[in-house]
């Protein structure tokens, strides 16, 4: 069974949910949850070497193997717990996991069905099933520290935008930081102060 790959990334990001990884001359299509894809897009380009922990899924109902990739073995472990919930298969779980694992684990431990319903494809009934199945089993994931793989320059332009929001536009520091984090959450590929200002402004217009 496949559990780990180290190979060359070959993708134009034409698909939002998968990449191709070339290992020893063989290309494997690997599904990536939204939060993993965002990190990969930020930090890797076509032709880069990358390591992925892989959840291998194949059943009688789904004979074609489904490979799901993660940059952390703990994320993979959480995913395999998540798909143990009734009516949540690998493909549905990939679509649902749009937020970092630590946040989703916290929603489960706090029995926050409203927050869980923000995940793609998760309604009230599924949220309740997730909590009933996993509460008490995912506390350690809620304590995970985020591994920041964003280049250090990111902090420079975040600070630049925060300073302008506070000193020139009259926002409080906490409010400015929240606006910046929400903007980057909506568009993790932001790479300059100009792009960040544009995303913050777009949200304020709504």
C-alpha positions as CSV (number, residue, x, y, z in Angstrom):
1,X,0.0,0.0,0.0
2,X,1.2,3.5,-0.8
3,X,1.7,5.8,2.2
4,X,4.4,8.3,1.1
5,X,5.7,9.9,-2.1
6,X,8.8,12.0,-2.9
7,X,8.8,13.2,-6.4
8,X,8.6,16.0,-9.0
9,X,5.6,18.2,-9.1
10,X,4.1,18.4,-12.6
11,X,1.1,20.6,-12.8
12,X,-0.3,23.8,-14.2
13,X,-2.9,23.9,-11.4
14,X,-5.5,23.3,-14.1
15,X,-7.5,21.3,-11.5
16,X,-8.3,22.8,-8.2
17,X,-8.3,19.5,-6.3
18,X,-5.3,17.5,-7.6
19,X,-1.7,17.6,-8.8
20,X,0.5,15.1,-10.7
21,X,3.5,13.8,-8.9
22,X,6.2,12.1,-11.0
23,X,8.0,9.3,-9.1
24,X,10.6,7.2,-10.9
25,X,9.1,8.2,-14.3
26,X,5.5,7.4,-13.3
27,X,3.0,10.1,-12.9
28,X,0.5,9.8,-10.0
29,X,-2.7,11.9,-9.8
30,X,-3.0,12.9,-6.1
31,X,-6.0,14.7,-4.7
32,X,-5.2,17.6,-2.3
33,X,-7.7,19.1,0.2
34,X,-8.2,22.9,-0.3
35,X,-5.9,24.0,2.5
36,X,-3.1,21.7,1.3
37,X,-3.5,22.9,-2.3
38,X,-3.3,26.5,-1.1
39,X,0.1,25.8,0.7
40,X,1.5,24.0,-2.3
41,X,0.5,26.8,-4.7
42,X,2.2,29.3,-2.4
43,X,5.4,27.4,-2.0
44,X,6.0,25.2,-5.1
45,X,6.2,25.6,-8.8
46,X,6.1,23.1,-11.7
47,X,9.2,20.9,-11.6
48,X,9.9,21.3,-7.8
49,X,10.6,18.3,-5.7
50,X,7.9,17.7,-3.0
51,X,7.1,15.1,-0.3
52,X,3.6,14.0,0.4
53,X,2.1,11.7,2.9
54,X,-0.5,9.7,1.1
55,X,-3.8,8.2,2.2
56,X,-4.6,5.2,-0.2
57,X,-8.3,4.5,-0.6
58,X,-9.8,1.6,-2.5
59,X,-13.1,-0.2,-1.8
60,X,-15.5,-2.6,-3.5
61,X,-17.8,0.4,-4.2
62,X,-14.9,2.4,-5.4
63,X,-12.4,0.0,-7.1
64,X,-10.3,2.8,-8.7
65,X,-7.7,3.8,-6.1
66,X,-8.0,7.3,-4.7
67,X,-4.7,8.9,-3.5
68,X,-5.0,11.9,-1.2
69,X,-1.9,13.8,-0.3
70,X,-0.8,15.8,2.8
71,X,2.4,17.6,3.9
72,X,2.1,16.3,7.4
73,X,1.6,12.8,8.7
74,X,-0.8,14.2,11.4
75,X,-3.0,15.7,8.7
76,X,-3.1,12.4,7.0
77,X,-4.1,10.7,10.3
78,X,-6.9,13.2,10.9
79,X,-8.2,12.7,7.3
80,X,-8.4,8.9,7.9
81,X,-10.4,9.5,11.1
82,X,-12.6,12.0,9.2
83,X,-13.5,9.5,6.5
84,X,-14.5,6.9,9.2
85,X,-17.7,9.1,9.6
86,X,-20.7,7.5,8.0
87,X,-21.5,9.0,4.5
88,X,-18.2,10.8,4.2
89,X,-15.9,9.2,1.6
90,X,-12.5,10.3,0.5
91,X,-13.7,12.5,-2.4
92,X,-16.3,14.2,-0.2
93,X,-13.7,14.7,2.6
94,X,-11.2,16.3,0.2
95,X,-13.8,18.9,-0.8
96,X,-14.8,19.5,2.8
97,X,-11.4,20.1,4.2
98,X,-11.0,23.7,3.2
99,X,-9.7,24.9,6.6
100,X,-6.6,23.8,8.5
101,X,-7.0,20.6,10.5
102,X,-6.5,22.3,13.8
103,X,-9.5,24.5,13.2
104,X,-11.8,21.7,12.1
105,X,-10.7,19.6,15.1
106,X,-11.5,22.5,17.4
107,X,-15.0,22.8,15.8
108,X,-15.6,19.1,16.6
109,X,-14.3,19.2,20.2
110,X,-16.4,22.3,20.8
111,X,-19.5,20.7,19.2
112,X,-19.8,23.7,16.9
113,X,-22.1,22.5,14.2
114,X,-22.5,26.0,12.8
115,X,-18.7,26.2,12.0
116,X,-18.7,22.7,10.6
117,X,-21.5,23.6,8.2
118,X,-19.1,26.2,6.6
119,X,-17.2,23.2,5.2
120,X,-18.1,22.3,1.6
121,X,-20.8,19.6,1.4
122,X,-21.4,19.5,5.2
123,X,-25.0,20.1,6.3
124,X,-26.6,20.0,9.7
125,X,-27.0,16.2,9.7
126,X,-23.5,15.5,8.6
127,X,-22.1,18.0,11.1
128,X,-23.9,16.2,13.9
129,X,-22.6,12.8,12.6
130,X,-19.0,14.1,12.6
131,X,-19.3,15.3,16.2
132,X,-21.0,12.1,17.3
133,X,-18.3,10.0,15.7
134,X,-15.1,12.0,16.4
135,X,-15.6,14.1,19.5
136,X,-13.0,13.0,22.1
137,X,-10.8,11.5,19.4
138,X,-9.4,14.7,17.8
139,X,-8.3,16.9,20.7
140,X,-4.7,16.5,19.9
141,X,-5.2,17.9,16.4
142,X,-6.8,21.0,17.8
143,X,-3.4,21.7,19.6
144,X,-1.4,21.5,16.4
145,X,0.8,24.5,15.6
146,X,0.6,25.9,12.1
147,X,3.6,25.2,10.0
148,X,4.2,28.5,8.2
149,X,5.7,27.8,4.8
150,X,5.1,31.3,3.5
151,X,8.3,33.1,2.4
152,X,9.5,35.5,5.1
153,X,8.9,38.5,2.8
154,X,5.2,37.9,3.3
155,X,5.5,39.3,6.8
156,X,7.1,42.5,5.4
157,X,4.2,43.4,3.1
158,X,1.6,42.4,5.8
159,X,3.2,44.9,8.1
160,X,3.3,47.5,5.4
161,X,-0.4,47.1,4.8
162,X,-1.2,47.0,8.5
163,X,0.7,50.3,9.0
164,X,-1.3,52.0,6.2
165,X,-4.6,50.7,7.5
166,X,-3.8,52.0,11.0
167,X,-1.9,55.3,10.5
168,X,-3.5,56.6,7.3
169,X,-7.0,55.0,7.2
170,X,-7.8,55.0,10.9
171,X,-8.3,51.4,11.7
172,X,-7.3,49.8,15.0
173,X,-4.4,47.4,15.0
174,X,-6.6,44.4,15.9
175,X,-9.1,45.3,13.2
176,X,-6.4,45.8,10.6
177,X,-4.8,42.4,11.4
178,X,-8.1,40.7,11.1
179,X,-8.8,42.3,7.7
180,X,-5.4,41.2,6.5
181,X,-5.8,37.6,7.7
182,X,-9.2,37.3,6.2
183,X,-7.9,38.6,2.9
184,X,-5.0,36.1,2.8
185,X,-7.4,33.4,3.8
186,X,-9.6,34.2,0.7
187,X,-6.6,34.4,-1.6
188,X,-3.5,32.6,-0.3
189,X,-1.6,33.4,-3.5
190,X,-1.3,37.1,-2.6
191,X,2.4,38.0,-2.8
192,X,2.6,41.8,-2.6
193,X,1.2,44.8,-0.7
194,X,-0.7,45.9,-3.7
195,X,-2.5,42.6,-4.1
196,X,-3.3,42.5,-0.4
197,X,-4.7,46.1,-0.5
198,X,-6.9,45.1,-3.5
199,X,-8.2,42.0,-1.7
200,X,-8.9,44.0,1.5
201,X,-10.7,46.7,-0.5
202,X,-12.7,44.2,-2.4
203,X,-14.1,42.7,0.8
204,X,-15.0,46.1,2.2
205,X,-17.0,47.0,-0.9
206,X,-19.4,44.0,-0.3
